[in-house]
Amino acid sequence: MSTLQSDTNELSIVSELSAFQRQILAILAEEARYGLAIKSELEAYYGSEVNHGRLYPNLDELVELGLVEKSELDKRTNEYALTEAGHDAILTQLSWIFSRFVTDEDRAAEIRGLVDGVQ
């Protein structure tokens, strides 16, 4: 597959994700987590309760898309981790956003400042 086809496919997948799903990918980019830890992070982000009925179907869809890997920690707890495809999906989304946001050197400096602030 050519690089152009690969980039187009990644952008297509990313553009079909909901904001909620993109937030899950961002959370998992930091480290693998079990479902309730993801739920807690999302609740902190949204400032409201996240229902299990919303979280787990979205996690399952991300697993089906190959963006997240699900493994069993014990009989009752699953752990979710970002896959390489999930990592690439985040980069694709950021690249698309930056290509529209960074219109001059001042905006590029703002992005560099954000990156430097989290390192």
All heavy atoms as an XYZ file, in Angstrom:
940
protein
N       0.850     -1.177      0.000
C       0.000      0.000      0.000
C       0.887      1.229      0.000
O       1.856      1.307      0.737
C      -0.902     -0.024      1.242
C      -1.828      1.160      1.335
S      -2.875      1.151      2.815
C      -3.819     -0.321      2.594
N       0.550      2.211     -0.822
C       1.352      3.421     -0.895
C       1.148      4.255      0.363
O       0.166      4.104      1.087
C       0.974      4.245     -2.126
O      -0.286      4.867     -1.936
N       2.075      5.177      0.602
C       1.976      6.062      1.762
C       0.723      6.916      1.656
O       0.023      7.136      2.642
C       3.228      6.953      1.860
O       4.372      6.124      1.928
C       3.169      7.860      3.064
N       0.418      7.387      0.448
C      -0.780      8.201      0.253
C      -2.035      7.415      0.614
O      -2.904      7.913      1.317
C      -0.864      8.700     -1.191
C      -2.101      9.545     -1.536
C      -2.166     10.772     -0.635
C      -2.069      9.960     -2.983
N      -2.130      6.158      0.167
C      -3.286      5.334      0.513
C      -3.355      5.107      2.017
O      -4.424      5.175      2.611
C      -3.218      3.982     -0.193
C      -3.611      4.023     -1.643
C      -3.504      2.639     -2.251
O      -2.505      1.947     -2.063
N      -4.519      2.246     -2.984
N      -2.216      4.849      2.626
C      -2.166      4.617      4.063
C      -2.631      5.857      4.815
O      -3.443      5.773      5.730
C      -0.745      4.234      4.480
O      -0.669      4.089      5.870
N      -2.115      7.029      4.435
C      -2.513      8.278      5.082
C      -4.004      8.549      4.891
O      -4.695      8.974      5.801
C      -1.704      9.459      4.538
C      -0.249      9.421      4.965
O       0.090      8.638      5.878
O       0.556     10.167      4.375
N      -4.515      8.292      3.686
C      -5.925      8.495      3.394
C      -6.787      7.551      4.219
O      -7.803      7.961      4.779
C      -6.203      8.294      1.892
O      -5.374      9.207      1.157
C      -7.645      8.542      1.557
N      -6.382      6.289      4.338
C      -7.129      5.323      5.144
C      -7.140      5.728      6.606
O      -8.168      5.624      7.277
C      -6.542      3.918      4.996
C      -6.818      3.321      3.631
O      -7.686      3.775      2.904
N      -6.046      2.309      3.278
N      -5.990      6.170      7.138
C      -5.920      6.591      8.537
C      -6.816      7.792      8.786
O      -7.539      7.839      9.772
C      -4.478      6.920      8.924
C      -3.608      5.704      9.114
C      -2.154      6.057      9.386
O      -1.840      7.233      9.607
O      -1.335      5.126      9.374
N      -6.778      8.777      7.867
C      -7.622      9.950      8.033
C      -9.094      9.558      7.968
O      -9.912     10.068      8.716
C      -7.296     11.013      6.975
C      -8.016     12.348      7.130
C      -7.781     12.940      8.512
C      -7.579     13.318      6.053
N      -9.432      8.621      7.101
C     -10.808      8.148      6.984
C     -11.270      7.521      8.290
O     -12.369      7.810      8.767
C     -10.918      7.136      5.845
O     -12.213      6.614      5.790
N     -10.441      6.678      8.879
C     -10.794      6.042     10.153
C     -10.951      7.092     11.237
O     -11.931      7.115     11.968
C      -9.739      4.988     10.569
C      -9.816      3.777      9.649
C      -9.938      4.564     12.020
C      -8.680      2.799      9.826
N      -9.986      8.004     11.334
C     -10.014      9.031     12.373
C     -11.228      9.932     12.211
O     -11.880     10.281     13.195
C      -8.708      9.866     12.354
C      -8.810     11.072     13.266
C      -7.528      9.003     12.751
N     -11.565     10.280     10.985
C     -12.692     11.191     10.764
C     -14.029     10.548     11.136
O     -14.997     11.255     11.387
C     -12.718     11.673      9.314
O     -13.003     10.598      8.439
N     -14.068      9.228     11.190
C     -15.298      8.525     11.562
C     -15.434      8.350     13.077
O     -16.501      7.976     13.560
C     -15.351      7.151     10.882
C     -15.462      7.225      9.370
C     -16.740      7.887      8.896
O     -17.806      7.642      9.497
O     -16.667      8.672      7.930
N     -14.379      8.603     13.818
C     -14.432      8.448     15.270
C     -15.192      9.608     15.897
O     -15.104     10.743     15.442
C     -13.022      8.407     15.861
C     -12.122      7.257     15.441
C     -10.743      7.416     16.074
C     -12.728      5.911     15.801
N     -15.892      9.313     16.972
C     -16.555     10.379     17.728
C     -15.509     11.080     18.598
O     -14.418     10.553     18.842
C     -17.653      9.789     18.606
O     -17.083      8.998     19.641
N     -15.856     12.256     19.071
C     -14.972     12.973     19.988
C     -14.720     12.123     21.234
O     -13.599     12.084     21.753
C     -15.570     14.325     20.363
N     -15.747     11.435     21.695
C     -15.632     10.563     22.864
C     -14.577      9.481     22.613
O     -13.725      9.222     23.465
C     -17.001      9.938     23.149
C     -17.087      9.159     24.427
C     -17.201      9.796     25.647
C     -17.093      7.767     24.405
C     -17.299      9.076     26.833
C     -17.198      7.042     25.583
C     -17.297      7.696     26.796
N     -14.617      8.878     21.440
C     -13.638      7.842     21.098
C     -12.231      8.419     20.986
O     -11.259      7.793     21.423
C     -14.039      7.145     19.796
C     -15.270      6.286     19.953
C     -15.816      5.796     18.641
O     -15.749      6.474     17.614
N     -16.378      4.585     18.655
N     -12.106      9.621     20.440
C     -10.784     10.251     20.353
C     -10.242     10.570     21.748
O      -9.046     10.465     21.987
C     -10.848     11.495     19.467
C     -11.021     11.148     17.988
C     -10.808     12.338     17.071
N     -11.711     13.435     17.341
C     -12.886     13.612     16.741
N     -13.308     12.751     15.833
N     -13.636     14.664     17.039
N     -11.134     10.910     22.680
C     -10.697     11.157     24.064
C     -10.181      9.859     24.696
O      -9.184      9.865     25.416
C     -11.839     11.742     24.908
C     -12.380     13.062     24.430
C     -11.332     14.115     24.183
O     -10.313     14.171     24.834
N     -11.580     14.960     23.204
N     -10.841      8.757     24.410
C     -10.384      7.455     24.924
C      -8.984      7.153     24.400
O      -8.094      6.752     25.158
C     -11.366      6.326     24.550
C     -12.692      6.487     25.305
C     -10.748      4.947     24.836
C     -13.794      5.549     24.837
N      -8.769      7.373     23.106
C      -7.433      7.137     22.534
C      -6.390      8.013     23.216
O      -5.290      7.539     23.532
C      -7.436      7.393     21.025
C      -8.259      6.445     20.163
C      -8.149      6.854     18.697
C      -7.840      5.000     20.355
N      -6.729      9.272     23.450
C      -5.783     10.180     24.104
C      -5.436      9.693     25.517
O      -4.273      9.726     25.924
C      -6.358     11.596     24.150
N      -6.430      9.215     26.244
C      -6.201      8.699     27.596
C      -5.276      7.489     27.545
O      -4.340      7.370     28.328
C      -7.545      8.352     28.276
C      -8.304      9.642     28.611
C      -7.332      7.490     29.519
C      -9.756      9.430     28.969
N      -5.513      6.604     26.596
C      -4.702      5.383     26.491
C      -3.312      5.658     25.930
O      -2.424      4.809     26.051
C      -5.427      4.337     25.657
C      -6.692      3.787     26.315
C      -7.411      2.839     25.370
C      -6.366      3.104     27.637
N      -3.120      6.822     25.320
C      -1.787      7.177     24.808
C      -0.788      7.322     25.956
O       0.403      7.066     25.785
C      -1.847      8.466     23.996
N      -1.292      7.694     27.108
C      -0.427      7.864     28.284
C       0.044      6.521     28.828
O       1.228      6.334     29.079
C      -1.199      8.640     29.356
C      -0.363      9.040     30.532
C      -1.138      9.878     31.528
O      -2.389      9.787     31.570
O      -0.488     10.613     32.267
N      -0.909      5.608     29.020
C      -0.591      4.263     29.499
C      -1.834      3.384     29.400
O      -2.951      3.878     29.311
C      -0.088      4.277     30.944
C      -1.130      4.717     31.961
C      -0.598      4.783     33.377
O       0.565      4.440     33.616
O      -1.376      5.190     34.255
N      -1.632      2.083     29.419
C      -2.749      1.135     29.414
C      -3.542      1.308     30.704
O      -2.979      1.632     31.756
C      -2.230     -0.292     29.284
N      -4.853      1.108     30.611
C      -5.720      1.275     31.780
C      -6.853      0.247     31.726
O      -7.222     -0.231     30.672
C      -6.341      2.670     31.792
C      -5.370      3.789     32.128
C      -6.153      5.097     32.238
N      -5.408      6.144     32.875
C      -4.499      6.900     32.288
N      -4.197      6.694     31.030
N      -3.876      7.856     32.953
N      -7.430     -0.001     32.885
C      -8.628     -0.831     32.939
C      -9.840      0.088     32.767
O      -9.726      1.321     32.853
C      -8.685     -1.657     34.227
C      -8.684     -0.864     35.510
C      -9.888     -0.556     36.135
C      -7.494     -0.435     36.097
C      -9.905      0.171     37.313
C      -7.508      0.299     37.274
C      -8.712      0.601     37.873
O      -8.727      1.325     39.035
N     -10.983     -0.494     32.477
C     -12.170      0.266     32.115
C     -12.572      1.350     33.096
O     -12.879      2.479     32.695
N     -12.586      1.050     34.394
C     -13.017      2.044     35.376
C     -12.038      3.208     35.478
O     -12.443      4.343     35.767
C     -13.238      1.394     36.741
C     -14.444      0.465     36.826
C     -14.540     -0.176     38.212
C     -15.735      1.197     36.479
N     -10.764      2.969     35.219
C      -9.785      4.062     35.221
C     -10.018      4.981     34.015
O      -9.894      6.202     34.130
C      -8.372      3.510     35.213
N     -10.360      4.390     32.875
C     -10.700      5.191     31.694
C     -11.944      6.012     31.984
O     -12.004      7.210     31.686
C     -10.911      4.284     30.466
C      -9.621      3.546     30.114
C     -11.424      5.094     29.273
C      -9.798      2.407     29.116
N     -12.935      5.373     32.586
C     -14.188      6.045     32.946
C     -13.909      7.241     33.852
O     -14.446      8.338     33.644
C     -15.116      5.044     33.637
C     -16.466      5.580     34.060
C     -17.277      4.475     34.735
C     -18.651      4.890     35.150
N     -18.675      5.857     36.234
N     -13.046      7.065     34.823
C     -12.698      8.134     35.757
C     -12.038      9.309     35.025
O     -12.350     10.475     35.293
C     -11.780      7.575     36.844
O     -11.354      8.594     37.701
N     -11.129      9.013     34.125
C     -10.455     10.064     33.345
C     -11.458     10.825     32.479
O     -11.388     12.054     32.367
C      -9.373      9.462     32.458
C      -8.179      8.927     33.205
C      -7.202     10.019     33.629
O      -7.200     11.108     33.024
O      -6.436      9.754     34.570
N     -12.371     10.107     31.848
C     -13.383     10.753     31.014
C     -14.313     11.629     31.851
O     -14.680     12.734     31.439
C     -14.196      9.701     30.253
C     -13.455      8.993     29.120
C     -14.223      7.750     28.681
C     -13.216      9.932     27.952
N     -14.678     11.158     33.038
C     -15.543     11.945     33.912
C     -14.847     13.227     34.345
O     -15.475     14.286     34.420
C     -15.974     11.111     35.114
C     -16.967     10.034     34.735
C     -17.312      9.065     35.846
O     -16.552      8.973     36.838
O     -18.349      8.388     35.703
N     -13.545     13.153     34.599
C     -12.790     14.353     34.950
C     -12.755     15.327     33.765
O     -12.901     16.541     33.940
C     -11.367     13.982     35.377
N     -12.597     14.799     32.564
C     -12.550     15.637     31.367
C     -13.904     16.305     31.104
O     -13.990     17.504     30.871
C     -12.132     14.807     30.154
C     -12.140     15.582     28.859
C     -11.086     16.440     28.541
C     -13.192     15.484     27.964
C     -11.098     17.172     27.360
C     -13.210     16.206     26.787
C     -12.163     17.052     26.491
O     -12.175     17.785     25.326
N     -14.975     15.507     31.132
C     -16.309     16.020     30.813
C     -16.994     16.722     31.983
O     -17.963     17.456     31.791
C     -17.203     14.891     30.298
C     -16.851     14.460     28.894
C     -16.233     13.244     28.651
C     -17.140     15.273     27.800
C     -15.907     12.842     27.364
C     -16.815     14.883     26.511
C     -16.196     13.671     26.305
O     -15.870     13.290     25.021
N     -16.535     16.461     33.191
C     -17.157     17.069     34.359
C     -18.521     16.496     34.689
O     -19.323     17.133     35.365
N     -18.774     15.287     34.213
C     -20.051     14.616     34.510
C     -19.851     13.112     34.430
O     -18.837     12.629     33.927
C     -21.142     15.059     33.529
O     -20.795     14.709     32.211
N     -20.853     12.397     34.914
C     -20.772     10.936     34.941
C     -20.789     10.359     33.532
O     -21.513     10.833     32.656
C     -21.922     10.350     35.746
C     -21.841      8.849     35.879
C     -22.966      8.253     36.706
O     -23.717      9.013     37.327
O     -23.078      7.012     36.712
N     -19.978      9.343     33.318
C     -19.969      8.589     32.065
C     -20.562      7.227     32.367
O     -20.062      6.495     33.225
C     -18.533      8.448     31.508
C     -18.501      7.504     30.323
C     -17.958      9.813     31.142
N     -21.629      6.885     31.678
C     -22.302      5.604     31.894
C     -21.506      4.451     31.304
O     -20.882      4.592     30.247
C     -23.694      5.619     31.255
C     -24.609      6.616     31.910
O     -24.557      6.828     33.113
N     -25.457      7.243     31.116
N     -21.577      3.308     31.980
C     -20.944      2.090     31.455
C     -21.483      1.773     30.067
O     -20.755      1.303     29.206
C     -21.207      0.894     32.389
C     -20.510      0.996     33.702
N     -19.302      0.395     33.940
C     -20.843      1.630     34.853
C     -18.922      0.653     35.180
N     -19.838      1.403     35.754
N     -22.773      2.020     29.866
C     -23.425      1.743     28.596
C     -22.918      2.604     27.453
O     -23.175      2.312     26.289
N     -22.237      3.668     27.772
C     -21.600      4.504     26.744
C     -20.138      4.114     26.573
O     -19.635      4.041     25.447
C     -21.703      5.973     27.137
C     -21.085      6.902     26.106
C     -21.253      8.357     26.499
N     -20.752      9.220     25.437
C     -20.417     10.469     25.614
N     -20.551     11.035     26.805
N     -19.957     11.184     24.610
N     -19.462      3.868     27.674
C     -18.025      3.602     27.629
C     -17.687      2.289     26.928
O     -16.899      2.269     25.979
C     -17.441      3.589     29.052
C     -15.971      3.188     29.155
C     -15.079      4.169     28.405
C     -15.564      3.073     30.622
N     -18.264      1.203     27.390
C     -17.818     -0.113     26.919
C     -18.149     -0.395     25.449
O     -17.318     -0.972     24.751
C     -18.293     -1.207     27.874
C     -17.535     -1.102     29.185
C     -18.112     -0.521     30.306
C     -16.211     -1.524     29.275
C     -17.396     -0.382     31.491
C     -15.495     -1.395     30.460
C     -16.093     -0.812     31.558
O     -15.370     -0.675     32.716
N     -19.300      0.029     24.935
C     -19.512     -0.145     23.494
C     -18.494      0.645     22.657
O     -18.052      0.177     21.603
C     -20.939      0.368     23.267
C     -21.612      0.178     24.584
C     -20.541      0.455     25.603
N     -18.110      1.816     23.132
C     -17.102      2.605     22.419
C     -15.730      1.946     22.496
O     -14.994      1.923     21.507
C     -17.058      4.041     22.964
C     -18.146      4.897     22.368
O     -18.054      5.320     21.220
N     -19.203      5.125     23.132
N     -15.394      1.393     23.649
C     -14.137      0.648     23.765
C     -14.155     -0.555     22.828
O     -13.166     -0.821     22.131
C     -13.906      0.200     25.211
C     -13.364      1.249     26.165
C     -13.464      0.763     27.608
C     -11.925      1.605     25.825
N     -15.273     -1.273     22.798
C     -15.385     -2.437     21.914
C     -15.209     -2.052     20.451
O     -14.548     -2.756     19.688
C     -16.727     -3.140     22.119
C     -16.823     -3.867     23.453
O     -15.765     -4.146     24.061
O     -17.954     -4.155     23.885
N     -15.776     -0.921     20.063
C     -15.633     -0.477     18.671
C     -14.177     -0.126     18.360
O     -13.664     -0.462     17.288
C     -16.531      0.721     18.380
C     -16.474      1.121     16.916
C     -17.461      2.211     16.541
O     -18.383      2.517     17.325
O     -17.295      2.765     15.440
N     -13.505      0.520     19.293
C     -12.086      0.851     19.088
C     -11.237     -0.410     18.989
O     -10.274     -0.464     18.223
C     -11.584      1.767     20.212
C     -12.195      3.176     20.219
C     -11.813      3.915     21.504
C     -11.767      3.959     18.985
N     -11.609     -1.443     19.753
C     -10.919     -2.733     19.664
C     -11.168     -3.347     18.280
O     -10.238     -3.804     17.616
C     -11.381     -3.693     20.789
C     -10.886     -5.109     20.543
C     -10.901     -3.182     22.150
N     -12.421     -3.330     17.828
C     -12.759     -3.877     16.505
C     -12.015     -3.165     15.384
O     -11.638     -3.788     14.386
C     -14.272     -3.785     16.261
C     -15.089     -4.769     17.056
C     -16.590     -4.566     16.860
O     -16.996     -4.021     15.818
O     -17.343     -4.961     17.773
N     -11.805     -1.871     15.536
C     -11.089     -1.088     14.526
C      -9.580     -1.305     14.589
O      -8.851     -0.826     13.726
C     -11.400      0.404     14.695
C     -12.814      0.849     14.338
C     -13.055      2.284     14.778
C     -13.040      0.687     12.837
N      -9.122     -2.002     15.632
C      -7.691     -2.262     15.783
C      -6.916     -1.101     16.371
O      -5.686     -1.082     16.323
N      -7.617     -0.145     16.959
C      -6.960      1.025     17.538
C      -6.613      0.815     19.009
O      -5.751      1.491     19.558
C      -7.853      2.261     17.385
C      -8.265      2.599     15.949
C      -9.239      3.768     15.936
C      -7.053      2.869     15.089
N      -7.308     -0.130     19.632
C      -7.119     -0.453     21.049
C      -7.044     -1.970     21.169
O      -7.740     -2.693     20.464
C      -8.288      0.105     21.901
C      -8.239     -0.406     23.332
C      -8.270      1.632     21.876
N      -6.193     -2.422     22.082
C      -6.065     -3.853     22.371
C      -6.662     -4.113     23.748
O      -6.402     -3.375     24.699
C      -4.587     -4.243     22.349
C      -4.330     -5.695     22.623
C      -2.853     -5.999     22.553
O      -2.122     -5.590     23.484
O      -2.445     -6.624     21.577
N      -7.448     -5.175     23.838
C      -8.096     -5.548     25.092
C      -7.456     -6.837     25.589
O      -7.319     -7.796     24.842
C      -9.587     -5.765     24.815
C     -10.413     -6.212     25.984
C     -11.864     -6.355     25.513
C     -12.771     -6.908     26.561
N     -14.156     -7.041     26.050
N      -7.068     -6.836     26.862
C      -6.525     -8.048     27.461
C      -7.164     -8.243     28.835
O      -7.657     -7.300     29.443
C      -4.997     -7.964     27.582
O      -4.620     -6.872     28.388
N      -7.151     -9.469     29.294
C      -7.786     -9.814     30.568
C      -6.757     -9.726     31.689
O      -5.728    -10.393     31.645
C      -8.357    -11.231     30.473
C      -9.286    -11.584     31.596
C      -9.919    -12.949     31.388
O     -10.904    -13.035     30.634
O      -9.407    -13.910     31.987
N      -7.041     -8.875     32.690
C      -6.177     -8.804     33.871
C      -6.529     -9.911     34.854
O      -5.666    -10.524     35.450
C      -6.320     -7.445     34.562
C      -5.660     -6.257     33.888
C      -5.956     -4.975     34.669
C      -4.160     -6.465     33.788
N      -7.826    -10.116     35.051
C      -8.337    -11.209     35.867
C      -9.735    -11.542     35.342
O     -10.144    -11.010     34.325
C      -8.336    -10.857     37.364
C      -9.153     -9.626     37.695
O     -10.257     -9.467     37.134
O      -8.699     -8.811     38.522
N     -10.444    -12.384     36.017
C     -11.749    -12.839     35.523
C     -12.763    -11.700     35.343
O     -13.687    -11.810     34.562
C     -12.344    -13.892     36.465
C     -11.533    -15.159     36.542
C     -11.786    -16.008     35.337
C     -11.027    -17.312     35.475
N     -10.923    -18.016     34.233
N     -12.573    -10.603     36.081
C     -13.555     -9.515     36.050
C     -13.036     -8.231     35.440
O     -13.809     -7.307     35.213
C     -14.015     -9.220     37.478
C     -14.719    -10.378     38.140
C     -15.216    -10.008     39.496
N     -15.981     -8.761     39.410
C     -16.404     -8.082     40.444
N     -16.151     -8.492     41.649
N     -17.085     -6.959     40.285
N     -11.737     -8.136     35.206
C     -11.150     -6.861     34.801
C     -10.384     -6.990     33.493
O      -9.518     -7.862     33.358
C     -10.175     -6.350     35.898
O     -10.857     -6.340     37.153
C      -9.683     -4.952     35.583
N     -10.716     -6.110     32.569
C      -9.990     -6.042     31.307
C      -9.109     -4.804     31.293
O      -9.455     -3.775     31.874
C     -10.961     -5.965     30.120
C     -11.731     -7.241     29.942
O     -11.170     -8.323     29.996
N     -13.025     -7.125     29.747
N      -7.991     -4.929     30.621
C      -7.091     -3.793     30.443
C      -7.116     -3.409     28.968
O      -7.192     -4.269     28.092
C      -5.668     -4.149     30.863
C      -4.718     -2.983     30.740
C      -3.329     -3.312     31.256
O      -2.647     -4.133     30.621
O      -2.948     -2.753     32.297
N      -7.058     -2.116     28.721
C      -7.092     -1.594     27.360
C      -5.803     -0.832     27.104
O      -5.354     -0.060     27.955
C      -8.300     -0.674     27.178
C      -9.608     -1.397     27.394
C     -10.168     -1.493     28.668
C     -10.264     -2.007     26.334
C     -11.354     -2.168     28.872
C     -11.454     -2.694     26.532
C     -11.993     -2.761     27.802
O     -13.169     -3.446     28.001
N      -5.223     -1.068     25.933
C      -3.969     -0.411     25.570
C      -4.070      0.108     24.140
O      -4.722     -0.504     23.280
C      -2.799     -1.389     25.682
N      -3.411      1.206     23.888
C      -3.364      1.778     22.552
C      -2.483      0.909     21.670
O      -1.403      0.495     22.072
C      -2.770      3.189     22.654
C      -2.904      4.100     21.453
C      -4.367      4.453     21.215
C      -2.091      5.364     21.672
N      -2.949      0.613     20.463
C      -2.138     -0.138     19.498
C      -1.327      0.847     18.670
O      -1.520      2.073     18.760
C      -3.027     -0.965     18.545
O      -3.816     -0.056     17.773
C      -3.903     -1.951     19.299
N      -0.452      0.325     17.846
C       0.313      1.181     16.934
C      -0.634      1.926     15.996
O      -0.441      3.108     15.709
C       1.317      0.338     16.133
C       2.320      1.159     15.370
C       3.252      1.982     16.259
O       3.611      1.519     17.361
O       3.621      3.101     15.843
N      -1.689      1.249     15.546
C      -2.689      1.903     14.687
C      -3.402      3.022     15.448
O      -3.717      4.072     14.879
C      -3.691      0.884     14.161
N      -3.660      2.815     16.735
C      -4.270      3.851     17.563
C      -3.349      5.047     17.719
O      -3.778      6.206     17.648
N      -2.075      4.764     17.922
C      -1.060      5.812     18.003
C      -1.038      6.613     16.708
O      -1.051      7.845     16.716
C       0.304      5.157     18.277
C       1.450      6.085     18.237
N       2.183      6.294     17.091
C       2.004      6.870     19.191
C       3.142      7.166     17.333
N       3.050      7.526     18.608
N      -1.030      5.907     15.582
C      -1.019      6.565     14.273
C      -2.287      7.384     14.057
O      -2.241      8.459     13.453
C      -0.864      5.536     13.157
C       0.501      4.868     13.157
O       1.431      5.364     13.841
O       0.639      3.831     12.475
N      -3.419      6.897     14.561
C      -4.679      7.631     14.427
C      -4.619      8.959     15.171
O      -5.089      9.983     14.660
C      -5.841      6.782     14.935
N      -4.033      8.942     16.362
C      -3.881     10.186     17.121
C      -2.976     11.150     16.362
O      -3.287     12.340     16.230
C      -3.318      9.915     18.534
C      -4.348      9.183     19.380
C      -2.910     11.224     19.210
C      -3.814      8.702     20.709
N      -1.860     10.652     15.853
C      -0.954     11.517     15.089
C      -1.624     12.082     13.839
O      -1.424     13.252     13.499
C       0.316     10.759     14.697
C       1.313     10.511     15.822
C       2.511      9.727     15.293
C       1.763     11.818     16.452
N      -2.422     11.263     13.182
C      -3.141     11.722     11.991
C      -4.091     12.860     12.358
O      -4.150     13.879     11.663
C      -3.915     10.556     11.345
O      -2.975      9.559     10.944
C      -4.733     11.011     10.155
N      -4.825     12.700     13.437
C      -5.755     13.738     13.882
C      -5.009     15.016     14.253
O      -5.401     16.110     13.847
C      -6.586     13.235     15.071
C      -7.538     14.266     15.645
C      -8.687     14.619     14.724
O      -8.978     13.925     13.766
N      -9.354     15.717     15.003
N      -3.930     14.887     15.010
C      -3.156     16.065     15.400
C      -2.569     16.769     14.177
O      -2.581     17.996     14.088
C      -2.046     15.677     16.376
C      -2.504     15.274     17.773
C      -1.329     14.728     18.581
C      -3.172     16.435     18.486
N      -2.066     15.994     13.246
C      -1.507     16.557     12.026
C      -2.555     17.350     11.262
O      -2.294     18.463     10.782
C      -0.934     15.437     11.150
O      -0.465     15.963      9.934
N      -3.754     16.803     11.156
C      -4.834     17.483     10.455
C      -5.193     18.790     11.159
O      -5.348     19.837     10.532
C      -6.047     16.565     10.355
C      -7.155     17.142      9.526
C      -7.290     17.058      8.176
C      -8.280     17.894      9.998
N      -8.427     17.718      7.767
C      -9.050     18.240      8.877
C      -8.702     18.312     11.258
C     -10.226     18.983      8.966
C      -9.872     19.048     11.354
C     -10.617     19.369     10.218
N      -5.308     18.747     12.483
C      -5.638     19.946     13.259
C      -4.527     20.983     13.116
O      -4.792     22.156     12.842
C      -5.875     19.596     14.745
C      -7.169     18.794     14.888
C      -5.928     20.853     15.607
C      -7.366     18.184     16.264
N      -3.283     20.554     13.301
C      -2.165     21.499     13.212
C      -2.061     22.123     11.829
O      -1.723     23.296     11.699
C      -0.844     20.827     13.574
C      -0.710     20.450     15.039
C       0.288     19.588     15.438
C      -1.573     20.934     16.000
C       0.431     19.232     16.769
C      -1.454     20.573     17.336
C      -0.451     19.722     17.720
N      -2.348     21.350     10.787
C      -2.241     21.892      9.429
C      -3.243     23.025      9.205
O      -3.035     23.878      8.350
C      -2.438     20.795      8.386
O      -3.789     20.389      8.319
N      -4.305     23.059      9.977
C      -5.275     24.141      9.869
C      -5.035     25.240     10.885
O      -5.284     26.410     10.621
C      -6.693     23.593     10.026
C      -7.202     23.047      8.717
C      -7.667     21.623      8.826
N      -7.979     21.084      7.504
C      -7.128     20.313      6.814
N      -5.947     20.030      7.299
N      -7.456     19.836      5.640
N      -4.533     24.882     12.041
C      -4.326     25.857     13.113
C      -3.054     26.678     12.918
O      -3.047     27.890     13.144
C      -4.288     25.146     14.474
C      -4.090     26.092     15.625
C      -5.160     26.814     16.119
C      -2.844     26.271     16.196
C      -4.979     27.700     17.178
C      -2.659     27.153     17.251
C      -3.735     27.875     17.739
N      -1.989     26.032     12.519
C      -0.701     26.716     12.395
C      -0.671     27.459     11.060
O      -0.308     26.906     10.032
C       0.481     25.728     12.523
C       1.804     26.458     12.355
C       0.431     25.011     13.865
N      -1.079     28.716     11.124
C      -1.132     29.546      9.925
C       0.004     30.555      9.851
O       0.193     31.185      8.822
C      -2.471     30.310      9.858
O      -2.619     31.090     11.055
C      -3.642     29.338      9.721
N       0.731     30.701     10.937
C       1.878     31.613     10.954
C       2.822     31.206     12.090
O       2.543     30.281     12.856
C       1.435     33.072     11.096
C       0.592     33.329     12.343
O       0.797     32.660     13.377
O      -0.284     34.211     12.279
N       3.936     31.897     12.206
C       4.947     31.546     13.206
C       4.434     31.721     14.635
O       4.793     30.965     15.527
C       6.225     32.372     12.990
C       7.374     32.007     13.893
C       7.724     30.508     13.910
O       7.717     29.879     12.824
O       8.008     29.968     14.991
N       3.566     32.696     14.864
C       3.023     32.894     16.213
C       2.222     31.673     16.669
O       2.345     31.223     17.802
C       2.132     34.137     16.268
C       2.925     35.428     16.180
O       4.149     35.404     16.455
O       2.320     36.464     15.830
N       1.411     31.142     15.774
C       0.635     29.958     16.132
C       1.532     28.729     16.279
O       1.284     27.890     17.141
C      -0.467     29.708     15.109
C      -1.606     30.706     15.260
C      -2.800     30.246     14.541
N      -3.956     31.064     14.856
C      -5.143     30.843     14.355
N      -5.340     29.832     13.526
N      -6.153     31.612     14.675
N       2.560     28.629     15.456
C       3.514     27.527     15.601
C       4.190     27.608     16.967
O       4.390     26.588     17.644
C       4.546     27.556     14.475
N       4.508     28.823     17.400
C       5.135     29.022     18.713
C       4.175     28.617     19.835
O       4.608     28.069     20.856
C       5.575     30.470     18.872
N       2.882     28.876     19.641
C       1.898     28.453     20.650
C       1.907     26.938     20.808
O       1.860     26.423     21.936
C       0.496     28.916     20.251
C       0.258     30.394     20.410
C      -1.137     30.791     19.973
O      -1.482     30.566     18.798
O      -1.889     31.291     20.835
N       1.960     26.230     19.699
C       1.992     24.761     19.741
C       3.272     24.291     20.399
O       3.259     23.387     21.255
C       1.842     24.154     18.334
C       0.489     24.513     17.730
C       2.066     22.640     18.354
C      -0.711     23.989     18.492
N       4.415     24.875     20.028
C       5.680     24.504     20.671
C       5.620     24.740     22.175
O       6.107     23.936     22.971
C       6.851     25.260     20.042
C       7.309     24.719     18.701
C       8.632     25.324     18.246
N       8.505     26.722     17.896
C       8.109     27.170     16.696
N       7.808     26.325     15.749
N       8.034     28.465     16.480
N       4.989     25.842     22.577
C       4.823     26.135     24.007
C       3.987     25.088     24.716
O       4.299     24.685     25.834
N       2.927     24.625     24.066
C       2.106     23.570     24.647
C       2.918     22.275     24.809
O       2.847     21.621     25.848
C       0.886     23.287     23.768
C      -0.213     24.333     23.769
C      -1.260     23.987     22.718
C      -0.845     24.451     25.132
N       3.657     21.934     23.780
C       4.467     20.709     23.824
C       5.530     20.818     24.903
O       5.713     19.895     25.699
C       5.093     20.407     22.442
C       6.118     19.279     22.542
C       4.018     20.069     21.426
N       6.198     21.948     24.964
C       7.234     22.147     25.991
C       6.629     22.112     27.391
O       7.275     21.633     28.332
C       7.956     23.479     25.775
C       8.835     23.475     24.530
O       9.126     22.389     23.997
O       9.228     24.590     24.091
N       5.407     22.556     27.533
C       4.742     22.588     28.838
C       4.370     21.230     29.388
O       4.190     21.071     30.581
N       4.252     20.240     28.517
C       3.865     18.908     28.988
C       5.035     17.953     29.064
O       4.874     16.804     29.471
C       2.743     18.278     28.112
C       1.475     19.082     28.227
C       3.167     18.111     26.679
N       6.189     18.382     28.651
C       7.360     17.478     28.683
C       8.017     17.477     30.023
O       8.025     18.291     30.820
C       8.375     17.866     27.625
C       7.874     17.568     26.246
C       8.876     17.946     25.163
O       9.756     18.754     25.365
N       8.732     17.330     24.010
